[in-house]
Amino acid sequence: MGKSDNVQQEQNQNSKEAAEFQNKAIREFVEEKAGDSRTKSPVDESTARMPDDQNRLITQHNLRK
């Protein structure tokens, strides 16, 4: 039983390391392709007529009707 537990723990560790590596690679790819989200654009929270939170609340209220 001890040997199979060690094998299982090693497989779990390998899976976690692989997932972490994949997660890091995806994050780097997205950050590289997406650019800086803090740059001003024509459509931005500060230029919106209504904040997103308020818009969400109104939408939820309208869906209840």
PDB file with one MODEL, atoms N, CA, C and O in Angstrom:
MODEL        1
ATOM      1  N   MET A   1       0.825  -1.194   0.000  1.00  0.00           N
ATOM      2  CA  MET A   1       0.000   0.000   0.000  1.00  0.00           C
ATOM      3  C   MET A   1       0.865   1.252   0.000  1.00  0.00           C
ATOM      4  O   MET A   1       0.500   2.254  -0.616  1.00  0.00           O
ATOM      5  N   GLY A   2       2.000   1.209   0.678  1.00  0.00           N
ATOM      6  CA  GLY A   2       2.871   2.368   0.768  1.00  0.00           C
ATOM      7  C   GLY A   2       3.437   2.773  -0.569  1.00  0.00           C
ATOM      8  O   GLY A   2       3.574   3.962  -0.854  1.00  0.00           O
ATOM      9  N   LYS A   3       3.772   1.787  -1.401  1.00  0.00           N
ATOM     10  CA  LYS A   3       4.359   2.073  -2.710  1.00  0.00           C
ATOM     11  C   LYS A   3       3.320   2.726  -3.633  1.00  0.00           C
ATOM     12  O   LYS A   3       3.633   3.673  -4.355  1.00  0.00           O
ATOM     13  N   SER A   4       2.097   2.221  -3.603  1.00  0.00           N
ATOM     14  CA  SER A   4       1.058   2.795  -4.465  1.00  0.00           C
ATOM     15  C   SER A   4       0.677   4.201  -3.988  1.00  0.00           C
ATOM     16  O   SER A   4       0.328   5.055  -4.803  1.00  0.00           O
ATOM     17  N   ASP A   5       0.742   4.445  -2.669  1.00  0.00           N
ATOM     18  CA  ASP A   5       0.477   5.791  -2.151  1.00  0.00           C
ATOM     19  C   ASP A   5       1.528   6.772  -2.658  1.00  0.00           C
ATOM     20  O   ASP A   5       1.206   7.899  -3.037  1.00  0.00           O
ATOM     21  N   ASN A   6       2.796   6.332  -2.663  1.00  0.00           N
ATOM     22  CA  ASN A   6       3.864   7.193  -3.158  1.00  0.00           C
ATOM     23  C   ASN A   6       3.689   7.492  -4.644  1.00  0.00           C
ATOM     24  O   ASN A   6       3.920   8.614  -5.095  1.00  0.00           O
ATOM     25  N   VAL A   7       3.279   6.478  -5.393  1.00  0.00           N
ATOM     26  CA  VAL A   7       3.048   6.663  -6.829  1.00  0.00           C
ATOM     27  C   VAL A   7       1.903   7.651  -7.035  1.00  0.00           C
ATOM     28  O   VAL A   7       1.987   8.542  -7.880  1.00  0.00           O
ATOM     29  N   GLN A   8       0.846   7.489  -6.266  1.00  0.00           N
ATOM     30  CA  GLN A   8      -0.319   8.385  -6.371  1.00  0.00           C
ATOM     31  C   GLN A   8       0.066   9.822  -6.006  1.00  0.00           C
ATOM     32  O   GLN A   8      -0.350  10.769  -6.674  1.00  0.00           O
ATOM     33  N   GLN A   9       0.856   9.979  -4.951  1.00  0.00           N
ATOM     34  CA  GLN A   9       1.290  11.321  -4.550  1.00  0.00           C
ATOM     35  C   GLN A   9       2.167  11.959  -5.627  1.00  0.00           C
ATOM     36  O   GLN A   9       2.060  13.153  -5.906  1.00  0.00           O
ATOM     37  N   GLU A  10       3.034  11.142  -6.224  1.00  0.00           N
ATOM     38  CA  GLU A  10       3.905  11.656  -7.282  1.00  0.00           C
ATOM     39  C   GLU A  10       3.074  12.069  -8.502  1.00  0.00           C
ATOM     40  O   GLU A  10       3.342  13.102  -9.114  1.00  0.00           O
ATOM     41  N   GLN A  11       2.075  11.267  -8.850  1.00  0.00           N
ATOM     42  CA  GLN A  11       1.210  11.617  -9.977  1.00  0.00           C
ATOM     43  C   GLN A  11       0.435  12.901  -9.689  1.00  0.00           C
ATOM     44  O   GLN A  11       0.279  13.753 -10.563  1.00  0.00           O
ATOM     45  N   ASN A  12      -0.051  13.031  -8.445  1.00  0.00           N
ATOM     46  CA  ASN A  12      -0.771  14.248  -8.068  1.00  0.00           C
ATOM     47  C   ASN A  12       0.147  15.464  -8.167  1.00  0.00           C
ATOM     48  O   ASN A  12      -0.255  16.515  -8.666  1.00  0.00           O
ATOM     49  N   GLN A  13       1.383  15.313  -7.688  1.00  0.00           N
ATOM     50  CA  GLN A  13       2.344  16.410  -7.743  1.00  0.00           C
ATOM     51  C   GLN A  13       2.653  16.785  -9.189  1.00  0.00           C
ATOM     52  O   GLN A  13       2.722  17.966  -9.531  1.00  0.00           O
ATOM     53  N   ASN A  14       2.837  15.776 -10.033  1.00  0.00           N
ATOM     54  CA  ASN A  14       3.108  16.038 -11.452  1.00  0.00           C
ATOM     55  C   ASN A  14       1.929  16.751 -12.115  1.00  0.00           C
ATOM     56  O   ASN A  14       2.119  17.656 -12.928  1.00  0.00           O
ATOM     57  N   SER A  15       0.723  16.340 -11.765  1.00  0.00           N
ATOM     58  CA  SER A  15      -0.471  16.978 -12.330  1.00  0.00           C
ATOM     59  C   SER A  15      -0.550  18.437 -11.898  1.00  0.00           C
ATOM     60  O   SER A  15      -0.866  19.311 -12.705  1.00  0.00           O
ATOM     61  N   LYS A  16      -0.262  18.699 -10.627  1.00  0.00           N
ATOM     62  CA  LYS A  16      -0.301  20.078 -10.127  1.00  0.00           C
ATOM     63  C   LYS A  16       0.745  20.937 -10.816  1.00  0.00           C
ATOM     64  O   LYS A  16       0.468  22.074 -11.196  1.00  0.00           O
ATOM     65  N   GLU A  17       1.943  20.397 -10.976  1.00  0.00           N
ATOM     66  CA  GLU A  17       3.003  21.154 -11.645  1.00  0.00           C
ATOM     67  C   GLU A  17       2.646  21.434 -13.098  1.00  0.00           C
ATOM     68  O   GLU A  17       2.884  22.534 -13.597  1.00  0.00           O
ATOM     69  N   ALA A  18       2.078  20.449 -13.775  1.00  0.00           N
ATOM     70  CA  ALA A  18       1.675  20.641 -15.167  1.00  0.00           C
ATOM     71  C   ALA A  18       0.572  21.696 -15.267  1.00  0.00           C
ATOM     72  O   ALA A  18       0.588  22.530 -16.172  1.00  0.00           O
ATOM     73  N   ALA A  19      -0.380  21.657 -14.340  1.00  0.00           N
ATOM     74  CA  ALA A  19      -1.467  22.637 -14.345  1.00  0.00           C
ATOM     75  C   ALA A  19      -0.936  24.037 -14.068  1.00  0.00           C
ATOM     76  O   ALA A  19      -1.368  25.000 -14.702  1.00  0.00           O
ATOM     77  N   GLU A  20      -0.010  24.156 -13.135  1.00  0.00           N
ATOM     78  CA  GLU A  20       0.577  25.458 -12.831  1.00  0.00           C
ATOM     79  C   GLU A  20       1.336  26.009 -14.041  1.00  0.00           C
ATOM     80  O   GLU A  20       1.240  27.195 -14.353  1.00  0.00           O
ATOM     81  N   PHE A  21       2.087  25.143 -14.714  1.00  0.00           N
ATOM     82  CA  PHE A  21       2.841  25.565 -15.900  1.00  0.00           C
ATOM     83  C   PHE A  21       1.889  26.035 -16.996  1.00  0.00           C
ATOM     84  O   PHE A  21       2.108  27.073 -17.620  1.00  0.00           O
ATOM     85  N   GLN A  22       0.831  25.258 -17.220  1.00  0.00           N
ATOM     86  CA  GLN A  22      -0.144  25.607 -18.258  1.00  0.00           C
ATOM     87  C   GLN A  22      -0.841  26.920 -17.909  1.00  0.00           C
ATOM     88  O   GLN A  22      -1.053  27.768 -18.775  1.00  0.00           O
ATOM     89  N   ASN A  23      -1.195  27.079 -16.636  1.00  0.00           N
ATOM     90  CA  ASN A  23      -1.849  28.289 -16.168  1.00  0.00           C
ATOM     91  C   ASN A  23      -0.958  29.506 -16.412  1.00  0.00           C
ATOM     92  O   ASN A  23      -1.424  30.546 -16.878  1.00  0.00           O
ATOM     93  N   LYS A  24       0.327  29.362 -16.092  1.00  0.00           N
ATOM     94  CA  LYS A  24       1.278  30.453 -16.280  1.00  0.00           C
ATOM     95  C   LYS A  24       1.424  30.792 -17.765  1.00  0.00           C
ATOM     96  O   LYS A  24       1.453  31.963 -18.143  1.00  0.00           O
ATOM     97  N   ALA A  25       1.513  29.757 -18.597  1.00  0.00           N
ATOM     98  CA  ALA A  25       1.661  29.984 -20.039  1.00  0.00           C
ATOM     99  C   ALA A  25       0.437  30.700 -20.609  1.00  0.00           C
ATOM    100  O   ALA A  25       0.575  31.617 -21.419  1.00  0.00           O
ATOM    101  N   ILE A  26      -0.743  30.289 -20.195  1.00  0.00           N
ATOM    102  CA  ILE A  26      -1.974  30.922 -20.679  1.00  0.00           C
ATOM    103  C   ILE A  26      -2.035  32.364 -20.204  1.00  0.00           C
ATOM    104  O   ILE A  26      -2.378  33.260 -20.976  1.00  0.00           O
ATOM    105  N   ARG A  27      -1.705  32.596 -18.937  1.00  0.00           N
ATOM    106  CA  ARG A  27      -1.741  33.952 -18.387  1.00  0.00           C
ATOM    107  C   ARG A  27      -0.788  34.874 -19.157  1.00  0.00           C
ATOM    108  O   ARG A  27      -1.152  35.996 -19.509  1.00  0.00           O
ATOM    109  N   GLU A  28       0.433  34.393 -19.415  1.00  0.00           N
ATOM    110  CA  GLU A  28       1.398  35.205 -20.153  1.00  0.00           C
ATOM    111  C   GLU A  28       0.909  35.493 -21.570  1.00  0.00           C
ATOM    112  O   GLU A  28       1.069  36.610 -22.064  1.00  0.00           O
ATOM    113  N   PHE A  29       0.317  34.501 -22.227  1.00  0.00           N
ATOM    114  CA  PHE A  29      -0.195  34.682 -23.574  1.00  0.00           C
ATOM    115  C   PHE A  29      -1.306  35.734 -23.595  1.00  0.00           C
ATOM    116  O   PHE A  29      -1.316  36.624 -24.445  1.00  0.00           O
ATOM    117  N   VAL A  30      -2.235  35.618 -22.652  1.00  0.00           N
ATOM    118  CA  VAL A  30      -3.363  36.555 -22.609  1.00  0.00           C
ATOM    119  C   VAL A  30      -2.868  37.968 -22.316  1.00  0.00           C
ATOM    120  O   VAL A  30      -3.304  38.929 -22.950  1.00  0.00           O
ATOM    121  N   GLU A  31      -1.954  38.090 -21.350  1.00  0.00           N
ATOM    122  CA  GLU A  31      -1.434  39.419 -21.024  1.00  0.00           C
ATOM    123  C   GLU A  31      -0.713  40.028 -22.216  1.00  0.00           C
ATOM    124  O   GLU A  31      -0.811  41.231 -22.458  1.00  0.00           O
ATOM    125  N   GLU A  32       0.009  39.202 -22.960  1.00  0.00           N
ATOM    126  CA  GLU A  32       0.748  39.690 -24.122  1.00  0.00           C
ATOM    127  C   GLU A  32      -0.204  40.138 -25.231  1.00  0.00           C
ATOM    128  O   GLU A  32       0.008  41.179 -25.852  1.00  0.00           O
ATOM    129  N   LYS A  33      -1.239  39.358 -25.473  1.00  0.00           N
ATOM    130  CA  LYS A  33      -2.153  39.653 -26.577  1.00  0.00           C
ATOM    131  C   LYS A  33      -3.179  40.724 -26.219  1.00  0.00           C
ATOM    132  O   LYS A  33      -3.605  41.490 -27.084  1.00  0.00           O
ATOM    133  N   ALA A  34      -3.577  40.780 -24.949  1.00  0.00           N
ATOM    134  CA  ALA A  34      -4.647  41.678 -24.549  1.00  0.00           C
ATOM    135  C   ALA A  34      -4.161  43.126 -24.402  1.00  0.00           C
ATOM    136  O   ALA A  34      -4.940  44.061 -24.586  1.00  0.00           O
ATOM    137  N   GLY A  35      -2.917  43.308 -24.080  1.00  0.00           N
ATOM    138  CA  GLY A  35      -2.416  44.656 -23.892  1.00  0.00           C
ATOM    139  C   GLY A  35      -2.774  45.191 -22.517  1.00  0.00           C
ATOM    140  O   GLY A  35      -3.212  44.441 -21.645  1.00  0.00           O
ATOM    141  N   ASP A  36      -2.588  46.470 -22.330  1.00  0.00           N
ATOM    142  CA  ASP A  36      -2.827  47.110 -21.040  1.00  0.00           C
ATOM    143  C   ASP A  36      -4.276  47.567 -20.975  1.00  0.00           C
ATOM    144  O   ASP A  36      -4.704  48.403 -21.771  1.00  0.00           O
ATOM    145  N   SER A  37      -5.020  47.028 -20.044  1.00  0.00           N
ATOM    146  CA  SER A  37      -6.439  47.372 -19.929  1.00  0.00           C
ATOM    147  C   SER A  37      -6.639  48.721 -19.251  1.00  0.00           C
ATOM    148  O   SER A  37      -7.758  49.234 -19.222  1.00  0.00           O
ATOM    149  N   ARG A  38      -5.573  49.305 -18.706  1.00  0.00           N
ATOM    150  CA  ARG A  38      -5.702  50.587 -18.010  1.00  0.00           C
ATOM    151  C   ARG A  38      -5.606  51.768 -18.958  1.00  0.00           C
ATOM    152  O   ARG A  38      -5.802  52.912 -18.549  1.00  0.00           O
ATOM    153  N   THR A  39      -5.306  51.500 -20.222  1.00  0.00           N
ATOM    154  CA  THR A  39      -5.226  52.605 -21.167  1.00  0.00           C
ATOM    155  C   THR A  39      -6.631  53.096 -21.485  1.00  0.00           C
ATOM    156  O   THR A  39      -7.575  52.308 -21.540  1.00  0.00           O
ATOM    157  N   LYS A  40      -6.760  54.368 -21.689  1.00  0.00           N
ATOM    158  CA  LYS A  40      -8.063  54.957 -21.985  1.00  0.00           C
ATOM    159  C   LYS A  40      -8.481  54.590 -23.400  1.00  0.00           C
ATOM    160  O   LYS A  40      -7.674  54.581 -24.330  1.00  0.00           O
ATOM    161  N   SER A  41      -9.726  54.298 -23.530  1.00  0.00           N
ATOM    162  CA  SER A  41     -10.293  54.022 -24.840  1.00  0.00           C
ATOM    163  C   SER A  41     -11.609  54.779 -24.950  1.00  0.00           C
ATOM    164  O   SER A  41     -12.078  55.330 -23.954  1.00  0.00           O
ATOM    165  N   PRO A  42     -12.210  54.820 -26.119  1.00  0.00           N
ATOM    166  CA  PRO A  42     -13.481  55.542 -26.256  1.00  0.00           C
ATOM    167  C   PRO A  42     -14.567  54.999 -25.330  1.00  0.00           C
ATOM    168  O   PRO A  42     -15.417  55.750 -24.851  1.00  0.00           O
ATOM    169  N   VAL A  43     -14.533  53.698 -25.082  1.00  0.00           N
ATOM    170  CA  VAL A  43     -15.518  53.095 -24.190  1.00  0.00           C
ATOM    171  C   VAL A  43     -14.785  52.705 -22.916  1.00  0.00           C
ATOM    172  O   VAL A  43     -13.939  51.811 -22.921  1.00  0.00           O
ATOM    173  N   ASP A  44     -15.111  53.370 -21.851  1.00  0.00           N
ATOM    174  CA  ASP A  44     -14.426  53.163 -20.587  1.00  0.00           C
ATOM    175  C   ASP A  44     -15.411  53.440 -19.461  1.00  0.00           C
ATOM    176  O   ASP A  44     -16.412  54.124 -19.671  1.00  0.00           O
ATOM    177  N   GLU A  45     -15.146  52.932 -18.296  1.00  0.00           N
ATOM    178  CA  GLU A  45     -16.019  53.167 -17.142  1.00  0.00           C
ATOM    179  C   GLU A  45     -16.183  54.662 -16.890  1.00  0.00           C
ATOM    180  O   GLU A  45     -17.273  55.122 -16.548  1.00  0.00           O
ATOM    181  N   SER A  46     -15.104  55.419 -17.059  1.00  0.00           N
ATOM    182  CA  SER A  46     -15.172  56.852 -16.766  1.00  0.00           C
ATOM    183  C   SER A  46     -15.970  57.622 -17.819  1.00  0.00           C
ATOM    184  O   SER A  46     -16.488  58.699 -17.525  1.00  0.00           O
ATOM    185  N   THR A  47     -16.077  57.091 -19.042  1.00  0.00           N
ATOM    186  CA  THR A  47     -16.810  57.794 -20.097  1.00  0.00           C
ATOM    187  C   THR A  47     -18.234  57.266 -20.259  1.00  0.00           C
ATOM    188  O   THR A  47     -19.011  57.799 -21.051  1.00  0.00           O
ATOM    189  N   ALA A  48     -18.569  56.232 -19.519  1.00  0.00           N
ATOM    190  CA  ALA A  48     -19.902  55.645 -19.624  1.00  0.00           C
ATOM    191  C   ALA A  48     -20.940  56.588 -19.031  1.00  0.00           C
ATOM    192  O   ALA A  48     -20.646  57.352 -18.112  1.00  0.00           O
ATOM    193  N   ARG A  49     -22.145  56.529 -19.559  1.00  0.00           N
ATOM    194  CA  ARG A  49     -23.216  57.353 -19.009  1.00  0.00           C
ATOM    195  C   ARG A  49     -23.670  56.827 -17.654  1.00  0.00           C
ATOM    196  O   ARG A  49     -24.131  57.584 -16.800  1.00  0.00           O
ATOM    197  N   MET A  50     -23.530  55.528 -17.476  1.00  0.00           N
ATOM    198  CA  MET A  50     -24.002  54.897 -16.256  1.00  0.00           C
ATOM    199  C   MET A  50     -22.970  53.848 -15.825  1.00  0.00           C
ATOM    200  O   MET A  50     -22.503  53.068 -16.656  1.00  0.00           O
ATOM    201  N   PRO A  51     -22.615  53.819 -14.561  1.00  0.00           N
ATOM    202  CA  PRO A  51     -21.643  52.812 -14.107  1.00  0.00           C
ATOM    203  C   PRO A  51     -22.167  51.393 -14.327  1.00  0.00           C
ATOM    204  O   PRO A  51     -23.376  51.161 -14.334  1.00  0.00           O
ATOM    205  N   ASP A  52     -21.252  50.456 -14.504  1.00  0.00           N
ATOM    206  CA  ASP A  52     -21.633  49.065 -14.749  1.00  0.00           C
ATOM    207  C   ASP A  52     -22.490  48.501 -13.630  1.00  0.00           C
ATOM    208  O   ASP A  52     -23.441  47.764 -13.889  1.00  0.00           O
ATOM    209  N   ASP A  53     -22.166  48.839 -12.391  1.00  0.00           N
ATOM    210  CA  ASP A  53     -22.951  48.313 -11.265  1.00  0.00           C
ATOM    211  C   ASP A  53     -24.391  48.788 -11.335  1.00  0.00           C
ATOM    212  O   ASP A  53     -25.320  48.010 -11.121  1.00  0.00           O
ATOM    213  N   GLN A  54     -24.574  50.055 -11.633  1.00  0.00           N
ATOM    214  CA  GLN A  54     -25.926  50.593 -11.730  1.00  0.00           C
ATOM    215  C   GLN A  54     -26.671  49.947 -12.895  1.00  0.00           C
ATOM    216  O   GLN A  54     -27.850  49.616 -12.774  1.00  0.00           O
ATOM    217  N   ASN A  55     -25.993  49.770 -14.005  1.00  0.00           N
ATOM    218  CA  ASN A  55     -26.599  49.137 -15.168  1.00  0.00           C
ATOM    219  C   ASN A  55     -27.019  47.702 -14.842  1.00  0.00           C
ATOM    220  O   ASN A  55     -28.093  47.257 -15.248  1.00  0.00           O
ATOM    221  N   ARG A  56     -26.171  46.986 -14.109  1.00  0.00           N
ATOM    222  CA  ARG A  56     -26.479  45.609 -13.715  1.00  0.00           C
ATOM    223  C   ARG A  56     -27.711  45.568 -12.804  1.00  0.00           C
ATOM    224  O   ARG A  56     -28.577  44.708 -12.957  1.00  0.00           O
ATOM    225  N   LEU A  57     -27.777  46.504 -11.857  1.00  0.00           N
ATOM    226  CA  LEU A  57     -28.929  46.542 -10.948  1.00  0.00           C
ATOM    227  C   LEU A  57     -30.224  46.825 -11.696  1.00  0.00           C
ATOM    228  O   LEU A  57     -31.257  46.222 -11.405  1.00  0.00           O
ATOM    229  N   ILE A  58     -30.172  47.733 -12.647  1.00  0.00           N
ATOM    230  CA  ILE A  58     -31.369  48.045 -13.436  1.00  0.00           C
ATOM    231  C   ILE A  58     -31.788  46.817 -14.256  1.00  0.00           C
ATOM    232  O   ILE A  58     -32.974  46.498 -14.338  1.00  0.00           O
ATOM    233  N   THR A  59     -30.832  46.148 -14.849  1.00  0.00           N
ATOM    234  CA  THR A  59     -31.126  44.942 -15.627  1.00  0.00           C
ATOM    235  C   THR A  59     -31.773  43.873 -14.765  1.00  0.00           C
ATOM    236  O   THR A  59     -32.759  43.258 -15.171  1.00  0.00           O
ATOM    237  N   GLN A  60     -31.233  43.649 -13.591  1.00  0.00           N
ATOM    238  CA  GLN A  60     -31.816  42.653 -12.684  1.00  0.00           C
ATOM    239  C   GLN A  60     -33.242  43.052 -12.302  1.00  0.00           C
ATOM    240  O   GLN A  60     -34.135  42.206 -12.253  1.00  0.00           O
ATOM    241  N   HIS A  61     -33.450  44.329 -12.033  1.00  0.00           N
ATOM    242  CA  HIS A  61     -34.793  44.809 -11.670  1.00  0.00           C
ATOM    243  C   HIS A  61     -35.775  44.588 -12.817  1.00  0.00           C
ATOM    244  O   HIS A  61     -36.910  44.163 -12.597  1.00  0.00           O
ATOM    245  N   ASN A  62     -35.339  44.876 -14.031  1.00  0.00           N
ATOM    246  CA  ASN A  62     -36.220  44.713 -15.188  1.00  0.00           C
ATOM    247  C   ASN A  62     -36.537  43.238 -15.458  1.00  0.00           C
ATOM    248  O   ASN A  62     -37.627  42.913 -15.927  1.00  0.00           O
ATOM    249  N   LEU A  63     -35.587  42.351 -15.164  1.00  0.00           N
ATOM    250  CA  LEU A  63     -35.834  40.929 -15.384  1.00  0.00           C
ATOM    251  C   LEU A  63     -36.847  40.371 -14.391  1.00  0.00           C
ATOM    252  O   LEU A  63     -37.515  39.379 -14.683  1.00  0.00           O
ATOM    253  N   ARG A  64     -36.967  40.989 -13.238  1.00  0.00           N
ATOM    254  CA  ARG A  64     -37.922  40.523 -12.218  1.00  0.00           C
ATOM    255  C   ARG A  64     -39.356  40.864 -12.572  1.00  0.00           C
ATOM    256  O   ARG A  64     -40.286  40.231 -12.072  1.00  0.00           O
ATOM    257  N   LYS A  65     -39.547  41.864 -13.432  1.00  0.00           N
ATOM    258  CA  LYS A  65     -40.902  42.301 -13.768  1.00  0.00           C
ATOM    259  C   LYS A  65     -41.653  41.253 -14.554  1.00  0.00           C
ATOM    260  O   LYS A  65     -42.810  41.463 -14.916  1.00  0.00           O
TER     261      LYS A  65
ENDMDL
END
